[in-house]
Amino acid sequence: MDFKREFILRTKAIYKETVTENMAYNKMCEKFESYFVDLKESLKKEIEVSNGEFDIMIDKNNVIEVLLNQRELQIVIEDTEVVVTIKYFDELQNEQVESKIDIIEYDSGAYKSQVFQSPITRNIIDNYLAIAFRDDLEKTFESYSE
């Protein structure tokens, strides 16, 4: 029985970092998924009537896309990192623009944002949404309220 205990302790020590990283990865994926599932549920009727101008697509543990008018927030979840990108059409330059706004990587037990220098929270995800859509949403809202 003595070696069994030693075997368990050493095996746990060997795989500790991998287990910790997997748990952090799952926790991060759950945060993204729950945030965007809540958002999609809250705007279900608006998505239905938007004729494709507005949509929220969630491919669990892979890609999340939020489309509104001609802007897109895209979150690509890969094995080693998460890339957060905004895509939009620049009417002045007459071209499609793609801008990386953050990269999230595993560091010391958590997946951390390079921009915000902290583990991913709903607040950070909210900031991504604001960066992608705030200005365009305010302009559109102003034109509807006139």
Protein Blocks (a to p, Z undefined) as FASTA:
>chain_A
ZZmmmmmmmmmmmmmmmmmmmmmmmmmmmmmmmmmmmmmmmmmmmmmmnnopaccdddeh
iaacddehjaccdddddfkbccdddddddfklopacdddfbdcddeehiacdfklopacd
fklmmmmmmmmmmmmmmmmmmmmmZZ
